[in-house]
Amino acid sequence: MSTRLGILGVAHVHTPSYTHCAQALDGVEVVGVWDVAPGRAETFAQAHGTQAFADADELLWQVDAAVICAENVRHRDHAERAYAHKRHVLCEKPLATTVEDAEAMVRGAREAGVMLMTAFPCPFSPSFAA
């Protein structure tokens, strides 16, 4: 059984890397992407061999987890949408632009019974460790 992954927002510079790495993993399926700018999602999907969704909820119904690569100010809204579908979330850094939003995101994940993680891979990078 594979893990189905959806990407909410494609504005972040690392979105192509997330997509490429996930597509290269056995047992992971990148179902598609959604963005507040439909044209941006469509362009990204065509360039990265996945599907653009016009509706975030439609994408979230089809996945197990979401990666949030949207503009920082949209992280809370996207996470809360994923929580409403009981989806785990990996959110690009910074987690939020305000303490209030960060606390709400953590609280929302707990209440939904899902995992929330922020993407901060530097501690695991050999170059960083050196």
C-alpha atoms as an extended CHARMM CRD file, in Angstrom:
* protein
*
       130  EXT
         1         1  MET       CA              0.0000000000        0.0000000000        0.0000000000  PROA      1               0.0000000000
         2         2  SER       CA              1.4130000000        3.3700000000       -0.9590000000  PROA      2               0.0000000000
         3         3  THR       CA              1.2600000000        6.6640000000        0.8810000000  PROA      3               0.0000000000
         4         4  ARG       CA             -0.7020000000        9.1690000000       -1.1690000000  PROA      4               0.0000000000
         5         5  LEU       CA              0.6820000000       12.6860000000       -0.9720000000  PROA      5               0.0000000000
         6         6  GLY       CA             -0.8200000000       16.0220000000       -1.9630000000  PROA      6               0.0000000000
         7         7  ILE       CA              0.9970000000       19.3300000000       -2.2160000000  PROA      7               0.0000000000
         8         8  LEU       CA             -0.8320000000       22.4540000000       -1.0810000000  PROA      8               0.0000000000
         9         9  GLY       CA              0.7310000000       25.4710000000       -2.6890000000  PROA      9               0.0000000000
        10        10  VAL       CA              3.6290000000       25.4890000000       -5.1270000000  PROA      10              0.0000000000
        11        11  ALA       CA              5.0460000000       28.9420000000       -4.3670000000  PROA      11              0.0000000000
        12        12  HSD       CA              8.0210000000       27.7830000000       -2.3050000000  PROA      12              0.0000000000
        13        13  VAL       CA             11.3660000000       27.3590000000       -4.0230000000  PROA      13              0.0000000000
        14        14  HSD       CA             11.7420000000       23.8120000000       -2.6360000000  PROA      14              0.0000000000
        15        15  THR       CA              8.4650000000       22.4980000000       -4.0480000000  PROA      15              0.0000000000
        16        16  PRO       CA             10.1910000000       20.8600000000       -7.0430000000  PROA      16              0.0000000000
        17        17  SER       CA             12.6080000000       19.0830000000       -4.6840000000  PROA      17              0.0000000000
        18        18  TYR       CA              9.7810000000       17.7480000000       -2.5050000000  PROA      18              0.0000000000
        19        19  THR       CA              7.9650000000       16.5220000000       -5.5700000000  PROA      19              0.0000000000
        20        20  HSD       CA             11.0200000000       14.8910000000       -7.1320000000  PROA      20              0.0000000000
        21        21  CYS       CA             12.0930000000       13.1900000000       -3.8900000000  PROA      21              0.0000000000
        22        22  ALA       CA              8.5860000000       11.9170000000       -3.1450000000  PROA      22              0.0000000000
        23        23  GLN       CA              8.1750000000       10.5880000000       -6.6930000000  PROA      23              0.0000000000
        24        24  ALA       CA             11.4740000000        8.7100000000       -6.3330000000  PROA      24              0.0000000000
        25        25  LEU       CA             10.4100000000        6.9120000000       -3.1510000000  PROA      25              0.0000000000
        26        26  ASP       CA              8.9920000000        3.4200000000       -3.3010000000  PROA      26              0.0000000000
        27        27  GLY       CA              5.5610000000        3.3820000000       -1.7500000000  PROA      27              0.0000000000
        28        28  VAL       CA              4.8130000000        7.0730000000       -2.2450000000  PROA      28              0.0000000000
        29        29  GLU       CA              2.4240000000        8.4670000000       -4.8290000000  PROA      29              0.0000000000
        30        30  VAL       CA              2.2420000000       12.2070000000       -5.4940000000  PROA      30              0.0000000000
        31        31  VAL       CA             -1.4490000000       12.4770000000       -6.2800000000  PROA      31              0.0000000000
        32        32  GLY       CA             -1.3020000000       16.1250000000       -7.2560000000  PROA      32              0.0000000000
        33        33  VAL       CA             -0.9460000000       19.7670000000       -6.3850000000  PROA      33              0.0000000000
        34        34  TRP       CA             -3.2710000000       22.6260000000       -5.6010000000  PROA      34              0.0000000000
        35        35  ASP       CA             -2.5050000000       26.3210000000       -5.3700000000  PROA      35              0.0000000000
        36        36  VAL       CA             -4.5170000000       29.4960000000       -4.7980000000  PROA      36              0.0000000000
        37        37  ALA       CA             -3.3050000000       30.5010000000       -8.2610000000  PROA      37              0.0000000000
        38        38  PRO       CA             -4.7280000000       27.7740000000      -10.5370000000  PROA      38              0.0000000000
        39        39  GLY       CA             -2.4270000000       28.6540000000      -13.4260000000  PROA      39              0.0000000000
        40        40  ARG       CA              0.6130000000       28.2780000000      -11.2070000000  PROA      40              0.0000000000
        41        41  ALA       CA             -0.5820000000       24.8340000000      -10.0840000000  PROA      41              0.0000000000
        42        42  GLU       CA             -1.2380000000       23.7680000000      -13.6730000000  PROA      42              0.0000000000
        43        43  THR       CA              2.1860000000       24.9230000000      -14.8740000000  PROA      43              0.0000000000
        44        44  PHE       CA              3.8870000000       23.1630000000      -11.9710000000  PROA      44              0.0000000000
        45        45  ALA       CA              1.9220000000       19.9410000000      -12.4640000000  PROA      45              0.0000000000
        46        46  GLN       CA              2.7690000000       19.7780000000      -16.1660000000  PROA      46              0.0000000000
        47        47  ALA       CA              6.4630000000       20.3730000000      -15.4680000000  PROA      47              0.0000000000
        48        48  HSD       CA              6.6110000000       17.7310000000      -12.7340000000  PROA      48              0.0000000000
        49        49  GLY       CA              4.4430000000       14.9310000000      -14.0510000000  PROA      49              0.0000000000
        50        50  THR       CA              1.5370000000       15.2310000000      -11.6710000000  PROA      50              0.0000000000
        51        51  GLN       CA             -2.0330000000       16.5180000000      -11.6750000000  PROA      51              0.0000000000
        52        52  ALA       CA             -3.2640000000       20.0120000000      -10.8250000000  PROA      52              0.0000000000
        53        53  PHE       CA             -6.4300000000       20.1690000000       -8.7690000000  PROA      53              0.0000000000
        54        54  ALA       CA             -8.8120000000       23.1100000000       -8.9970000000  PROA      54              0.0000000000
        55        55  ASP       CA            -10.1650000000       22.4010000000       -5.5160000000  PROA      55              0.0000000000
        56        56  ALA       CA             -7.9880000000       21.7620000000       -2.4450000000  PROA      56              0.0000000000
        57        57  ASP       CA            -10.6780000000       19.6730000000       -0.7710000000  PROA      57              0.0000000000
        58        58  GLU       CA            -10.9060000000       17.3990000000       -3.8080000000  PROA      58              0.0000000000
        59        59  LEU       CA             -7.1620000000       16.7750000000       -3.5420000000  PROA      59              0.0000000000
        60        60  LEU       CA             -7.2840000000       16.2660000000        0.2270000000  PROA      60              0.0000000000
        61        61  TRP       CA            -10.0100000000       13.6240000000       -0.0740000000  PROA      61              0.0000000000
        62        62  GLN       CA             -7.5940000000       11.5430000000       -2.1670000000  PROA      62              0.0000000000
        63        63  VAL       CA             -4.4390000000       11.6920000000       -0.0330000000  PROA      63              0.0000000000
        64        64  ASP       CA             -3.0350000000       10.4930000000        3.2810000000  PROA      64              0.0000000000
        65        65  ALA       CA             -0.8530000000       13.5240000000        3.9340000000  PROA      65              0.0000000000
        66        66  ALA       CA             -0.1500000000       17.0100000000        2.6450000000  PROA      66              0.0000000000
        67        67  VAL       CA              3.0310000000       18.9940000000        2.1350000000  PROA      67              0.0000000000
        68        68  ILE       CA              2.4390000000       22.7210000000        2.4670000000  PROA      68              0.0000000000
        69        69  CYS       CA              4.6770000000       24.7170000000        0.1390000000  PROA      69              0.0000000000
        70        70  ALA       CA              2.5350000000       27.8360000000       -0.0560000000  PROA      70              0.0000000000
        71        71  GLU       CA              3.4260000000       31.3790000000        0.8420000000  PROA      71              0.0000000000
        72        72  ASN       CA              4.2190000000       31.6040000000        4.5640000000  PROA      72              0.0000000000
        73        73  VAL       CA              1.1210000000       33.6370000000        5.3980000000  PROA      73              0.0000000000
        74        74  ARG       CA             -1.0720000000       30.8380000000        4.0140000000  PROA      74              0.0000000000
        75        75  HSD       CA              0.3760000000       27.9980000000        6.1070000000  PROA      75              0.0000000000
        76        76  ARG       CA             -2.2450000000       28.1050000000        8.8670000000  PROA      76              0.0000000000
        77        77  ASP       CA             -5.1950000000       28.1580000000        6.4740000000  PROA      77              0.0000000000
        78        78  HSD       CA             -3.8160000000       25.2400000000        4.4680000000  PROA      78              0.0000000000
        79        79  ALA       CA             -2.9750000000       23.2130000000        7.5770000000  PROA      79              0.0000000000
        80        80  GLU       CA             -6.4360000000       23.7310000000        9.0290000000  PROA      80              0.0000000000
        81        81  ARG       CA             -7.9640000000       22.5970000000        5.7460000000  PROA      81              0.0000000000
        82        82  ALA       CA             -5.8250000000       19.4380000000        5.8440000000  PROA      82              0.0000000000
        83        83  TYR       CA             -6.8030000000       18.8050000000        9.4810000000  PROA      83              0.0000000000
        84        84  ALA       CA            -10.4800000000       19.0010000000        8.5370000000  PROA      84              0.0000000000
        85        85  HSD       CA             -9.7800000000       15.9560000000        6.3430000000  PROA      85              0.0000000000
        86        86  LYS       CA             -7.7100000000       14.2540000000        9.0880000000  PROA      86              0.0000000000
        87        87  ARG       CA             -4.5480000000       14.5190000000        6.9840000000  PROA      87              0.0000000000
        88        88  HSD       CA             -0.9980000000       14.6240000000        8.3050000000  PROA      88              0.0000000000
        89        89  VAL       CA              0.9630000000       17.7680000000        7.4100000000  PROA      89              0.0000000000
        90        90  LEU       CA              4.5750000000       18.5540000000        6.5860000000  PROA      90              0.0000000000
        91        91  CYS       CA              4.8640000000       22.3330000000        6.4280000000  PROA      91              0.0000000000
        92        92  GLU       CA              7.7080000000       24.2860000000        4.9110000000  PROA      92              0.0000000000
        93        93  LYS       CA              9.4410000000       26.7140000000        7.2460000000  PROA      93              0.0000000000
        94        94  PRO       CA              8.7200000000       28.9810000000        8.8600000000  PROA      94              0.0000000000
        95        95  LEU       CA              5.7810000000       27.1230000000       10.3320000000  PROA      95              0.0000000000
        96        96  ALA       CA              3.8240000000       30.3550000000       10.6900000000  PROA      96              0.0000000000
        97        97  THR       CA              4.2490000000       34.1020000000       10.5360000000  PROA      97              0.0000000000
        98        98  THR       CA              2.8190000000       34.7210000000       14.0180000000  PROA      98              0.0000000000
        99        99  VAL       CA              2.9980000000       32.9150000000       17.3350000000  PROA      99              0.0000000000
       100       100  GLU       CA             -0.8070000000       32.8210000000       17.3700000000  PROA      100             0.0000000000
       101       101  ASP       CA             -0.9120000000       31.0120000000       14.0170000000  PROA      101             0.0000000000
       102       102  ALA       CA              1.8160000000       28.5540000000       15.0460000000  PROA      102             0.0000000000
       103       103  GLU       CA              0.0240000000       27.7200000000       18.2940000000  PROA      103             0.0000000000
       104       104  ALA       CA             -3.2580000000       27.2610000000       16.4240000000  PROA      104             0.0000000000
       105       105  MET       CA             -1.5770000000       24.9210000000       13.9390000000  PROA      105             0.0000000000
       106       106  VAL       CA             -0.1030000000       22.7760000000       16.7140000000  PROA      106             0.0000000000
       107       107  ARG       CA             -3.3910000000       22.7380000000       18.6250000000  PROA      107             0.0000000000
       108       108  GLY       CA             -5.3340000000       21.8970000000       15.4620000000  PROA      108             0.0000000000
       109       109  ALA       CA             -3.1020000000       18.9140000000       14.6810000000  PROA      109             0.0000000000
       110       110  ARG       CA             -3.5390000000       17.5720000000       18.2090000000  PROA      110             0.0000000000
       111       111  GLU       CA             -7.3010000000       17.9900000000       18.0580000000  PROA      111             0.0000000000
       112       112  ALA       CA             -7.4780000000       16.2850000000       14.6580000000  PROA      112             0.0000000000
       113       113  GLY       CA             -5.2220000000       13.4510000000       15.8220000000  PROA      113             0.0000000000
       114       114  VAL       CA             -2.7320000000       13.9880000000       13.0080000000  PROA      114             0.0000000000
       115       115  MET       CA              0.9740000000       14.7290000000       12.8120000000  PROA      115             0.0000000000
       116       116  LEU       CA              2.3280000000       18.1890000000       12.0530000000  PROA      116             0.0000000000
       117       117  MET       CA              5.9700000000       18.5590000000       11.1880000000  PROA      117             0.0000000000
       118       118  THR       CA              7.9530000000       21.4670000000        9.8750000000  PROA      118             0.0000000000
       119       119  ALA       CA             10.5780000000       20.9940000000        7.2220000000  PROA      119             0.0000000000
       120       120  PHE       CA             13.9890000000       21.7180000000        8.6610000000  PROA      120             0.0000000000
       121       121  PRO       CA             16.4130000000       19.1880000000        7.1650000000  PROA      121             0.0000000000
       122       122  CYS       CA             19.6600000000       21.0240000000        7.9670000000  PROA      122             0.0000000000
       123       123  PRO       CA             20.4750000000       18.9970000000       11.1140000000  PROA      123             0.0000000000
       124       124  PHE       CA             20.4560000000       15.8630000000        8.9290000000  PROA      124             0.0000000000
       125       125  SER       CA             22.6840000000       17.2740000000        6.2120000000  PROA      125             0.0000000000
       126       126  PRO       CA             26.2830000000       15.9760000000        6.2240000000  PROA      126             0.0000000000
       127       127  SER       CA             27.5030000000       19.3680000000        5.0500000000  PROA      127             0.0000000000
       128       128  PHE       CA             25.6860000000       21.1250000000        7.8710000000  PROA      128             0.0000000000
       129       129  ALA       CA             27.0210000000       18.6430000000       10.4320000000  PROA      129             0.0000000000
       130       130  ALA       CA             30.5780000000       19.1650000000        9.1980000000  PROA      130             0.0000000000
